[in-house]
Amino acid sequence: MVHQRNLIYISLIICSLLYIVKSKDENDINFASKQSGYEKADDAWDEDEDDKSDEDVEEDAKDEDVKEQVKRDTGGNFYSFTVLDSEGKGVDLGQYKGKITLVVNVASECGYTDNHYKALSKIHNHLVTTGRFSVLAFPCNQFGKQEPGTNAEIQKFAKDRYRAKFPVFGKVNVIESDVSPAWQYLIDETGEAPSWNFFKYLVNENGDVLHAWGAWTSVDEIYSVVQQAVTNAMRRPKTEL
């Protein structure tokens, strides 16, 4: 009887051990399967990330190629453009290469008109004698419709009232649609679009933009910066440009 009871105990122990071993094997298999699944998922994720990165790099490269092509097409500087004079004739801005230019969108009926025209004439007349400076004025009627006149009327206004000796070109758009390409270049280079009349861009002898100022900054306030740019340009012979 005792012997039979012992055999039963032994049988139960063996069955328990077998069950434990079987369960462990199944758990190992399941774990391995899950682990393999995780690894596959990780690999797939990595591949997606790699593919995404490649696509991003390719897109960035395309964008840079487009920008570079635009620069090649335009020469990559302000003096590469052609603008229109008051009679609608093309003017090659390349004639100003080697000079510092102060590019301004002007208006005849603005609250800033009087002090700006006077100051622009003054700085132009003073620095033009160096042979390395010019104000370039572009009439624009987009801010408060304060330049409503014709190109001929604007020329008469600038020359008769302010004795302007600097170039006053044909009317242009400097914001929104149909922006002059030359002005679009100034905006793209500085990240600053004109917000009112008499927005000023200082361009160096190579056609690169140095500074930008709004109408609220007077010409007198920027005089020293402009003069220093002219002085720097004079230290470099035009033949090296």
Secondary structure in CASP SS format (residue, H / E / C, confidence):
PFRMAT SS
TARGET T0000
AUTHOR 0000-0000-0000
METHOD secondary structure of the structure
MODEL  1
M C 1.00
V H 1.00
H H 1.00
Q H 1.00
R H 1.00
N H 1.00
L H 1.00
I H 1.00
Y H 1.00
I H 1.00
S H 1.00
L H 1.00
I H 1.00
I H 1.00
C H 1.00
S H 1.00
L H 1.00
L H 1.00
Y H 1.00
I H 1.00
V H 1.00
K H 1.00
S H 1.00
K H 1.00
D H 1.00
E H 1.00
N H 1.00
D H 1.00
I H 1.00
N H 1.00
F H 1.00
A H 1.00
S H 1.00
K H 1.00
Q H 1.00
S H 1.00
G H 1.00
Y H 1.00
E H 1.00
K H 1.00
A H 1.00
D H 1.00
D H 1.00
A H 1.00
W H 1.00
D H 1.00
E H 1.00
D H 1.00
E H 1.00
D H 1.00
D H 1.00
K H 1.00
S H 1.00
D H 1.00
E H 1.00
D H 1.00
V H 1.00
E H 1.00
E H 1.00
D H 1.00
A H 1.00
K H 1.00
D H 1.00
E H 1.00
D H 1.00
V H 1.00
K H 1.00
E H 1.00
Q H 1.00
V H 1.00
K H 1.00
R H 1.00
D H 1.00
T H 1.00
G C 1.00
G C 1.00
N C 1.00
F H 1.00
Y H 1.00
S H 1.00
F C 1.00
T E 1.00
V E 1.00
L E 1.00
D C 1.00
S C 1.00
E C 1.00
G C 1.00
K C 1.00
G E 1.00
V E 1.00
D E 1.00
L H 1.00
G H 1.00
Q H 1.00
Y H 1.00
K C 1.00
G C 1.00
K C 1.00
I E 1.00
T E 1.00
L E 1.00
V E 1.00
V E 1.00
N E 1.00
V E 1.00
A C 1.00
S C 1.00
E C 1.00
C C 1.00
G C 1.00
Y C 1.00
T H 1.00
D H 1.00
N H 1.00
H H 1.00
Y H 1.00
K H 1.00
A H 1.00
L H 1.00
S H 1.00
K H 1.00
I H 1.00
H H 1.00
N H 1.00
H H 1.00
L H 1.00
V H 1.00
T H 1.00
T H 1.00
G C 1.00
R C 1.00
F E 1.00
S E 1.00
V E 1.00
L E 1.00
A E 1.00
F E 1.00
P E 1.00
C C 1.00
N C 1.00
Q C 1.00
F C 1.00
G C 1.00
K C 1.00
Q C 1.00
E C 1.00
P C 1.00
G C 1.00
T C 1.00
N H 1.00
A H 1.00
E H 1.00
I H 1.00
Q H 1.00
K H 1.00
F H 1.00
A H 1.00
K H 1.00
D H 1.00
R H 1.00
Y H 1.00
R C 1.00
A C 1.00
K C 1.00
F C 1.00
P C 1.00
V E 1.00
F C 1.00
G C 1.00
K C 1.00
V C 1.00
N E 1.00
V C 1.00
I C 1.00
E C 1.00
S C 1.00
D C 1.00
V E 1.00
S C 1.00
P H 1.00
A H 1.00
W H 1.00
Q H 1.00
Y H 1.00
L H 1.00
I H 1.00
D H 1.00
E H 1.00
T H 1.00
G C 1.00
E C 1.00
A C 1.00
P C 1.00
S C 1.00
W C 1.00
N C 1.00
F C 1.00
F C 1.00
K E 1.00
Y E 1.00
L E 1.00
V E 1.00
N C 1.00
E C 1.00
N C 1.00
G C 1.00
D C 1.00
V E 1.00
L E 1.00
H E 1.00
A E 1.00
W E 1.00
G C 1.00
A C 1.00
W C 1.00
T C 1.00
S C 1.00
V H 1.00
D H 1.00
E H 1.00
I H 1.00
Y H 1.00
S H 1.00
V H 1.00
V H 1.00
Q H 1.00
Q H 1.00
A H 1.00
V H 1.00
T H 1.00
N H 1.00
A H 1.00
M H 1.00
R C 1.00
R C 1.00
P C 1.00
K H 1.00
T H 1.00
E H 1.00
L C 1.00
END
